Amino acid sequence: MPRALHLSARLAGLVLAACLSPGAALAEPVTLTARSDGFSVTGDLVAFDGRFYRVDAPEGVLTLSAAQVDCTGAACPAANETTGFAVTSAFGPGAVVLPALIQAYARARDLPLRREDLDATHIRFALGDDTSSRRFPISLRLALSGEGFADLAVGEADMVLADRLISEAELSVARDAGLGDLSAPGQERVLAWDALVAVTSPRRPRQPVDPAQVLALWDMSAPDWRALGFAEGPLRLHARAHGGDLVKLRPDGAVPAAPVTYHEQGAGLAAVVREQPSGLGLVALSERGPAQALPLAGACGLTHAPTRAALTLGRYPWAMPLTAYLPERRMPLDLADFLAFLDSEAAGRVLDRAGFAQPSLAPVASDLAARVLRALAGASDADLPRLQEVARRLGQATQLGLTFRPDAADRGGRALSAAALETLAEAEDGRFLLAAHAPTRAQAEADAGQLLVELAALRGGRAPLEIEVAALGPALPVACADAPWAASMNRRIDVWRLPATGSPPRGN
């Protein structure tokens, strides 16, 4: 019998078909001996997650159950030791947010933490020690999100933390590499929301800018500075060197019309723009620091303010989801535990302090009065009673940081809706009003009805929430009708909290 076939037969009960991702590759020889018959395999230890060893042996890469073998060799993990996991993260969140999350995770699990900066783009975290119940490393590499997907494909990362959604081309490459569908719910996890914003010096007027004019800066031979409020010209453009922001806005690879100064960190960009009245920068909202973030203007006068409230309400077009991507394979136990921590309130507080937005049952500042006044200015006599009814129903309620995007065509909109649904399903009690906006009132009613069905299914056997529905139809749009994002923003369901039964009415 050929040796390879003999090996396969002897280890049939030990070698698993599932692939254990490498985490931090050890490349050290160990010998794994089967307890049942003493047969052994020697090879370099690639990974150990507490349940399975993965070794690179002459016969190939093998995965064996720790419950059925004994490990000998200097590289064999101690009783409390595993090889941890590896993450490739986009530069912004990888430099600040992810280390803070790892620190909070170690504190929540009562594990000592040590950090070692290996170089400018590699960080190693050692969690636990000889006295801890667990001890393992987390390897972090900072790179563009596209490079992270490549790391995932070749097994250099167990997870990618991206500052954007994966593209269709990258999804195709991932499928070909055997990673599965990275856009599937179990493999694509939106943790929070950031935004790409145009920033200027606080010494300039805070006037809205036309997003089309901002985009045009990257391909116009004679940019119209005046259209952006820079009458003195020429404009000085600033962008992050590693953020990939230009790719987010202009995936066609357009070349900037004006010279661009690139900055290693968003905070450094914001500091320069703050002191430069002729400067305009593109940076993440969470990194804008002292610079002034400008609203985006629509042709009809509606604007999109770059605020965290606008992100949770789905009202800012240049949203950037902070997204974790996982391959379709069994993940290391330590990574599974870390992902469970990311769903906790402690992780949510870290993301909030870092400036990221998350759907929430907390109240948000409402622009209802301004929107009603704007609508009244152009309303016909037939529309007045309806607008008055809208103002009456919503005037005594408090808007919450939740919104739903029925039939959203983009994955970002679907992710925002899914997060909002999970958040509302966790509500303990209270009276809520679903304000459904759609091209027609019939469509608004249908959207709200479908949401109620999904909410009931998610709550399971828990007591139903007290919910009312207001089908508002096309009343109170938040985006101009001719904007590319108008359809998805104007068809939505916002959530308002109503006063408790018997509570005195609130003053306006």
C-alpha positions as CSV (number, residue, x, y, z in Angstrom):
1,M,0.0,0.0,0.0
2,P,1.4,3.4,-0.9
3,R,2.6,5.3,2.2
4,A,0.1,8.2,1.6
5,L,-2.8,5.8,1.4
6,H,-1.6,3.9,4.5
7,L,-1.4,7.2,6.4
8,S,-4.9,8.1,5.3
9,A,-6.3,4.8,6.5
10,R,-4.5,4.9,9.9
11,L,-5.7,8.5,10.6
12,A,-9.2,8.2,9.3
13,G,-10.6,9.0,12.8
14,L,-8.2,11.8,13.4
15,V,-7.9,14.0,10.3
16,L,-10.8,16.3,9.7
17,A,-11.9,17.6,6.3
18,A,-12.6,21.0,7.8
19,C,-9.7,23.4,7.4
20,L,-8.3,25.2,10.5
21,S,-7.1,28.6,9.4
22,P,-3.5,29.3,10.3
23,G,-3.6,32.3,12.7
24,A,0.0,33.0,13.6
25,A,2.0,30.3,11.7
26,L,4.6,28.7,14.0
27,A,6.6,26.8,11.4
28,E,8.1,24.6,14.2
29,P,8.3,20.8,14.1
30,V,6.2,18.7,16.5
31,T,5.2,15.0,16.6
32,L,1.6,14.1,17.1
33,T,1.1,10.5,18.3
34,A,-2.3,8.7,18.1
35,R,-3.3,7.5,21.6
36,S,-5.2,4.5,20.1
37,D,-2.3,2.7,18.3
38,G,0.8,4.9,18.7
39,F,1.0,5.9,15.0
40,S,2.7,9.3,14.7
41,V,3.0,12.2,12.3
42,T,5.8,14.8,12.4
43,G,5.6,18.2,10.8
44,D,5.7,21.9,11.4
45,L,3.0,23.2,13.7
46,V,0.9,25.6,11.8
47,A,-2.0,26.3,14.2
48,F,-3.7,25.0,17.4
49,D,-7.0,26.4,18.6
50,G,-7.5,24.2,21.7
51,R,-9.4,21.5,19.8
52,F,-7.4,20.7,16.7
53,Y,-3.7,20.7,15.6
54,R,-2.8,21.7,12.1
55,V,0.6,20.5,11.0
56,D,2.5,20.7,7.7
57,A,3.8,17.2,7.3
58,P,5.6,15.5,4.3
59,E,2.2,14.0,3.4
60,G,0.6,17.4,3.2
61,V,-1.2,19.8,5.7
62,L,-3.2,17.7,8.2
63,T,-5.7,18.6,10.8
64,L,-5.9,16.3,13.8
65,S,-8.1,16.2,16.9
66,A,-6.3,17.1,20.1
67,A,-8.5,14.7,22.0
68,Q,-7.0,11.8,20.1
69,V,-3.3,12.6,19.9
70,D,-0.4,13.6,22.2
71,C,2.0,16.4,21.1
72,T,5.7,16.3,21.7
73,G,8.3,18.8,20.7
74,A,9.5,22.3,21.8
75,A,6.8,24.0,19.8
76,C,3.9,22.1,21.4
77,P,1.5,24.5,23.1
78,A,1.2,24.6,26.9
79,A,-2.0,23.4,28.5
80,N,-3.5,26.9,28.4
81,E,-2.0,28.0,25.1
82,T,-3.3,28.4,21.6
83,T,-2.0,30.0,18.4
84,G,-4.7,32.7,18.4
85,F,-5.7,34.4,15.2
86,A,-4.6,36.9,12.6
87,V,-6.5,40.1,11.4
88,T,-5.7,42.3,8.5
89,S,-7.4,45.7,9.0
90,A,-7.8,48.9,7.1
91,F,-5.4,51.6,8.3
92,G,-7.9,53.9,10.1
93,P,-9.7,51.3,12.3
94,G,-6.7,49.1,12.6
95,A,-4.5,51.9,14.1
96,V,-7.0,53.0,16.7
97,V,-10.3,51.2,17.0
98,L,-9.2,47.5,16.8
99,P,-6.5,47.9,19.4
100,A,-9.0,49.5,21.7
101,L,-11.4,46.7,21.1
102,I,-8.7,44.1,21.9
103,Q,-7.9,46.0,25.1
104,A,-11.5,46.0,26.1
105,Y,-11.8,42.3,25.2
106,A,-8.8,41.4,27.3
107,R,-10.2,43.3,30.2
108,A,-13.7,41.7,29.9
109,R,-12.0,38.2,29.9
110,D,-9.6,39.1,32.7
111,L,-6.6,38.4,30.6
112,P,-3.3,40.3,30.9
113,L,-2.4,42.1,27.7
114,R,0.9,43.0,26.1
115,R,1.4,44.9,22.9
116,E,4.4,44.8,20.6
117,D,4.7,47.1,17.6
118,L,6.8,45.0,15.2
119,D,7.0,47.7,12.5
120,A,4.8,50.5,11.1
121,T,2.1,48.0,9.9
122,H,2.4,45.0,12.1
123,I,1.3,44.7,15.8
124,R,1.3,41.7,18.0
125,F,-0.9,41.4,21.0
126,A,-0.2,38.7,23.6
127,L,-3.2,37.9,25.8
128,G,-2.9,35.9,29.0
129,D,0.2,34.5,30.8
130,D,1.3,31.4,32.6
131,T,-1.2,32.0,35.4
132,S,-4.2,32.6,33.1
133,S,-6.8,30.1,32.0
134,R,-6.0,31.1,28.4
135,R,-2.9,32.4,26.6
136,F,-2.8,33.3,22.9
137,P,-1.6,36.0,20.4
138,I,-3.5,38.2,18.1
139,S,-1.6,39.3,15.0
140,L,-2.6,42.6,13.4
141,R,-1.5,43.8,10.0
142,L,-2.5,47.3,8.7
143,A,-3.2,47.5,5.0
144,L,-5.7,48.6,2.4
145,S,-9.0,46.7,2.5
146,G,-8.2,45.2,-0.9
147,E,-5.0,43.8,0.5
148,G,-6.9,42.4,3.4
149,F,-9.1,40.3,1.1
150,A,-5.9,39.0,-0.6
151,D,-4.5,38.0,2.8
152,L,-7.8,36.1,3.5
153,A,-7.5,34.3,0.2
154,V,-4.0,33.0,0.8
155,G,-4.6,32.1,4.4
156,E,-2.5,35.0,6.0
157,A,-5.6,36.3,7.9
158,D,-8.5,34.8,9.7
159,M,-10.5,38.0,9.5
160,V,-10.5,41.2,7.6
161,L,-11.7,44.5,9.1
162,A,-12.6,46.7,6.1
163,D,-13.6,50.3,6.0
164,R,-15.9,49.6,3.0
165,L,-18.0,46.8,1.6
166,I,-16.3,44.2,-0.6
167,S,-16.7,44.8,-4.3
168,E,-18.3,42.3,-6.8
169,A,-14.9,41.7,-8.4
170,E,-13.4,40.9,-5.0
171,L,-16.3,38.6,-4.1
172,S,-15.7,36.6,-7.3
173,V,-12.0,36.2,-6.4
174,A,-12.9,35.1,-2.9
175,R,-15.3,32.5,-4.2
176,D,-12.6,31.1,-6.6
177,A,-10.2,30.9,-3.7
178,G,-12.7,28.8,-1.7
179,L,-13.7,31.4,0.8
180,G,-17.4,31.1,0.1
181,D,-19.7,34.0,-0.4
182,L,-18.1,36.8,1.7
183,S,-21.3,38.9,1.3
184,A,-23.4,36.2,3.1
185,P,-24.8,37.2,6.5
186,G,-22.5,34.9,8.4
187,Q,-19.4,36.1,6.6
188,E,-20.0,39.8,6.3
189,R,-20.7,41.5,9.6
190,V,-21.1,45.3,9.7
191,L,-19.9,46.4,13.2
192,A,-20.6,50.1,12.9
193,W,-20.8,53.1,10.5
194,D,-18.4,55.8,9.6
195,A,-18.6,58.3,6.7
196,L,-16.3,59.9,4.2
197,V,-16.6,63.7,4.5
198,A,-15.3,66.8,2.8
199,V,-13.5,69.0,5.4
200,T,-12.3,72.6,5.4
201,S,-10.8,75.0,7.9
202,P,-13.3,76.2,10.6
203,R,-12.4,79.7,9.5
204,R,-14.3,79.2,6.3
205,P,-18.1,79.4,6.1
206,R,-19.8,76.1,6.8
207,Q,-21.7,76.0,3.6
208,P,-23.0,72.8,1.9
209,V,-21.1,71.5,-1.1
210,D,-22.5,69.8,-4.2
211,P,-21.2,66.2,-4.1
212,A,-21.0,66.2,-7.9
213,Q,-18.6,69.1,-7.7
214,V,-16.5,67.4,-5.1
215,L,-16.3,64.3,-7.4
216,A,-15.5,66.5,-10.4
217,L,-12.4,67.7,-8.7
218,W,-10.8,64.4,-9.6
219,D,-11.3,64.6,-13.3
220,M,-11.9,68.2,-14.3
221,S,-9.2,70.0,-16.4
222,A,-10.5,73.4,-15.1
223,P,-12.1,72.9,-11.7
224,D,-14.8,75.4,-10.7
225,W,-13.5,76.5,-7.4
226,R,-16.4,79.0,-7.0
227,A,-18.9,76.1,-7.1
228,L,-17.4,74.9,-3.8
229,G,-17.2,78.3,-2.2
230,F,-13.5,78.8,-2.8
231,A,-13.6,82.1,-4.8
232,E,-9.9,82.8,-4.2
233,G,-8.6,79.5,-5.7
234,P,-6.6,77.6,-6.4
235,L,-7.9,74.9,-4.1
236,R,-5.5,72.6,-2.3
237,L,-6.7,69.0,-2.1
238,H,-5.8,66.6,0.7
239,A,-6.5,62.9,1.1
240,R,-5.4,59.9,3.2
241,A,-2.6,58.0,1.6
242,H,-3.9,54.6,2.9
243,G,-7.6,55.1,3.2
244,G,-8.6,54.2,-0.4
245,D,-11.1,57.0,-0.2
246,L,-10.6,58.0,-3.8
247,V,-11.4,54.5,-4.9
248,K,-14.6,54.6,-2.8
249,L,-15.8,57.7,-4.6
250,R,-14.2,57.2,-8.1
251,P,-13.7,53.5,-8.8
252,D,-13.0,54.4,-12.4
253,G,-9.5,55.6,-11.4
254,A,-9.9,59.2,-12.4
255,V,-6.8,61.3,-11.9
256,P,-7.2,64.4,-9.8
257,A,-7.3,67.7,-11.7
258,A,-5.4,69.5,-9.0
259,P,-2.3,68.5,-6.9
260,V,-3.2,66.3,-4.0
261,T,-1.3,66.1,-0.7
262,Y,-1.5,62.7,0.8
263,H,-1.3,62.1,4.6
264,E,-0.5,59.0,6.5
265,Q,-3.2,59.5,9.1
266,G,-6.6,61.2,9.0
267,A,-5.8,63.2,12.1
268,G,-2.8,64.7,10.4
269,L,-4.8,65.7,7.4
270,A,-7.5,67.3,9.6
271,A,-4.8,69.3,11.5
272,V,-3.3,70.7,8.2
273,V,-6.7,71.6,6.7
274,R,-7.8,73.3,9.9
275,E,-5.0,75.9,9.4
276,Q,-5.3,76.2,5.6
277,P,-8.2,78.3,4.4
278,S,-7.7,77.2,0.8
279,G,-7.6,73.5,1.7
280,L,-10.3,70.9,1.1
281,G,-9.8,67.4,2.4
282,L,-11.4,64.0,2.2
283,V,-11.3,62.0,5.5
284,A,-13.3,59.7,7.7
285,L,-15.8,61.4,10.0
286,S,-14.3,59.5,12.9
287,E,-10.9,61.1,12.1
288,R,-11.9,64.7,11.2
289,G,-10.7,66.1,14.5
290,P,-10.6,69.9,14.4
291,A,-11.5,70.2,10.8
292,Q,-14.9,71.4,9.7
293,A,-17.1,68.7,8.1
294,L,-19.3,70.1,5.3
295,P,-22.9,69.0,4.5
296,L,-23.6,67.7,1.1
297,A,-26.2,69.7,-0.8
298,G,-29.0,68.6,-3.1
299,A,-30.3,70.6,-6.0
300,C,-33.7,71.1,-4.3
301,G,-32.2,72.5,-1.1
302,L,-32.2,69.3,1.0
303,T,-28.8,68.7,2.6
304,H,-27.1,65.7,4.2
305,A,-25.2,66.6,7.3
306,P,-22.3,64.2,8.1
307,T,-23.3,63.3,11.7
308,R,-23.6,60.1,13.5
309,A,-27.3,60.6,13.8
310,A,-27.5,60.9,10.0
311,L,-25.6,57.6,9.6
312,T,-27.9,55.7,11.9
313,L,-30.9,57.1,10.1
314,G,-29.4,56.3,6.6
315,R,-29.4,59.9,5.5
316,Y,-25.8,60.4,4.5
317,P,-24.8,59.1,1.0
318,W,-21.1,58.6,1.6
319,A,-21.4,56.1,4.5
320,M,-18.5,53.8,5.1
321,P,-19.5,50.6,7.0
322,L,-16.9,49.1,9.3
323,T,-17.2,45.5,8.3
324,A,-15.6,42.2,9.4
325,Y,-15.2,39.5,6.8
326,L,-14.7,35.9,7.6
327,P,-13.9,32.9,5.3
328,E,-16.2,30.0,5.0
329,R,-14.3,27.7,7.2
330,R,-14.2,26.7,10.9
331,M,-12.7,29.7,12.8
332,P,-10.3,29.4,15.7
333,L,-12.1,29.3,19.1
334,D,-10.3,32.5,20.3
335,L,-11.6,34.4,17.2
336,A,-15.1,33.1,17.8
337,D,-15.0,34.4,21.4
338,F,-13.6,37.7,20.2
339,L,-16.5,38.0,17.7
340,A,-19.0,37.3,20.4
341,F,-17.5,40.1,22.5
342,L,-17.9,42.5,19.5
343,D,-21.7,42.1,20.0
344,S,-21.5,43.3,23.7
345,E,-22.3,46.6,25.2
346,A,-18.6,47.1,26.2
347,A,-17.5,46.8,22.5
348,G,-20.3,49.2,21.6
349,R,-19.0,51.8,24.0
350,V,-15.5,51.5,22.4
351,L,-17.0,52.1,19.0
352,D,-19.0,55.0,20.2
353,R,-16.0,56.7,21.9
354,A,-14.1,56.2,18.6
355,G,-16.7,58.2,16.7
356,F,-18.5,55.4,15.0
357,A,-22.3,55.2,14.6
358,Q,-24.5,52.3,15.5
359,P,-28.3,51.8,15.4
360,S,-29.7,52.6,18.8
361,L,-32.8,52.9,20.8
362,A,-31.5,56.2,22.1
363,P,-33.1,59.5,20.9
364,V,-31.6,61.5,18.1
365,A,-31.9,65.1,17.3
366,S,-34.9,65.5,15.0
367,D,-35.2,68.0,12.1
368,L,-39.0,67.4,12.0
369,A,-40.0,71.0,12.4
370,A,-37.7,72.3,9.7
371,R,-38.8,69.6,7.3
372,V,-42.5,70.3,7.9
373,L,-41.9,74.0,7.4
374,R,-40.1,73.3,4.1
375,A,-42.9,71.0,3.0
376,L,-45.6,73.6,4.0
377,A,-43.9,76.3,1.9
378,G,-44.5,74.3,-1.3
379,A,-47.7,72.5,-0.3
380,S,-51.0,72.8,-2.1
381,D,-54.3,73.3,-0.3
382,A,-55.0,69.6,-0.7
383,D,-51.7,68.6,1.0
384,L,-52.1,70.8,4.0
385,P,-54.4,68.6,6.1
386,R,-52.0,65.6,5.5
387,L,-48.9,67.6,6.6
388,Q,-50.8,68.8,9.7
389,E,-51.6,65.2,10.6
390,V,-48.0,64.2,10.1
391,A,-46.9,67.0,12.4
392,R,-49.5,66.1,15.0
393,R,-48.6,62.4,15.1
394,L,-44.8,62.9,15.2
395,G,-44.8,66.1,17.2
396,Q,-45.4,64.3,20.5
397,A,-43.0,61.5,19.8
398,T,-39.2,61.1,20.1
399,Q,-37.2,59.9,17.1
400,L,-34.8,57.0,17.8
401,G,-31.6,56.1,16.0
402,L,-33.2,53.4,13.9
403,T,-34.3,53.2,10.3
404,F,-35.3,50.5,7.9
405,R,-34.7,50.6,4.1
406,P,-37.3,48.3,2.5
407,D,-35.9,46.4,-0.5
408,A,-32.6,48.3,-0.4
409,A,-30.7,47.5,-3.5
410,D,-27.3,48.0,-1.9
411,R,-25.8,45.7,0.8
412,G,-25.0,48.7,3.0
413,G,-28.7,49.6,3.2
414,R,-29.7,46.0,3.9
415,A,-27.0,45.8,6.6
416,L,-28.3,49.0,8.2
417,S,-31.9,47.6,8.2
418,A,-30.8,44.2,9.7
419,A,-28.9,46.0,12.5
420,A,-31.9,48.2,13.2
421,L,-34.3,45.2,13.3
422,E,-32.1,43.4,15.8
423,T,-31.9,46.5,18.0
424,L,-35.6,47.0,18.0
425,A,-36.2,43.3,18.7
426,E,-34.2,43.6,21.9
427,A,-36.4,46.4,23.3
428,E,-37.9,45.4,26.6
429,D,-41.0,47.6,26.5
430,G,-42.3,50.9,25.4
431,R,-44.7,52.4,22.8
432,F,-43.3,52.9,19.3
433,L,-44.5,54.5,16.1
434,L,-43.3,53.3,12.7
435,A,-43.3,56.2,10.4
436,A,-43.3,54.6,6.9
437,H,-42.3,56.7,3.9
438,A,-42.7,55.5,0.3
439,P,-43.8,56.8,-3.1
440,T,-47.4,55.9,-2.1
441,R,-49.2,55.4,1.1
442,A,-50.2,51.9,0.0
443,Q,-46.6,51.0,-0.4
444,A,-45.7,52.6,3.0
445,E,-48.4,50.4,4.6
446,A,-47.1,47.3,2.9
447,D,-43.5,48.1,4.0
448,A,-44.6,48.6,7.6
449,G,-46.6,45.4,7.6
450,Q,-43.7,43.4,6.4
451,L,-41.5,44.9,9.1
452,L,-44.0,43.9,11.8
453,V,-43.9,40.3,10.5
454,E,-40.1,40.2,10.6
455,L,-40.0,41.8,14.0
456,A,-42.5,39.3,15.5
457,A,-40.5,36.4,14.1
458,L,-37.3,37.8,15.6
459,R,-38.8,38.3,19.0
460,G,-40.1,34.8,19.1
461,G,-42.1,34.0,22.3
462,R,-41.4,37.3,24.0
463,A,-44.3,39.7,24.6
464,P,-45.1,41.8,21.6
465,L,-44.2,45.5,21.6
466,E,-46.8,48.1,21.5
467,I,-46.4,49.5,18.0
468,E,-48.5,51.9,15.9
469,V,-48.0,52.6,12.2
470,A,-48.2,55.9,10.4
471,A,-48.1,55.4,6.6
472,L,-46.9,58.8,5.5
473,G,-46.4,58.1,1.8
474,P,-44.1,60.6,0.0
475,A,-44.4,63.2,2.8
476,L,-41.2,64.7,4.2
477,P,-38.5,63.4,1.8
478,V,-35.0,63.6,3.1
479,A,-33.2,63.5,-0.4
480,C,-33.9,65.5,-3.5
481,A,-35.8,63.5,-6.1
482,D,-33.0,63.8,-8.7
483,A,-30.2,62.5,-6.5
484,P,-28.8,59.1,-7.2
485,W,-29.6,57.9,-3.7
486,A,-33.1,59.4,-3.5
487,A,-35.1,56.2,-4.0
488,S,-33.3,54.3,-1.2
489,M,-33.3,57.3,1.3
490,N,-36.9,58.4,0.7
491,R,-38.3,54.9,1.0
492,R,-37.7,54.2,4.6
493,I,-39.3,53.4,8.0
494,D,-38.2,55.6,10.9
495,V,-38.8,54.6,14.5
496,W,-40.3,57.0,17.0
497,R,-40.9,56.4,20.7
498,L,-44.4,57.5,21.9
499,P,-45.1,58.8,25.4
500,A,-46.2,56.2,27.9
501,T,-50.0,55.8,28.2
502,G,-51.3,58.4,30.5
503,S,-48.2,60.6,30.2
504,P,-48.9,64.4,29.8
505,P,-48.2,65.7,26.3
506,R,-44.8,67.1,25.6
507,G,-44.3,70.7,24.7
508,N,-43.0,71.4,21.2
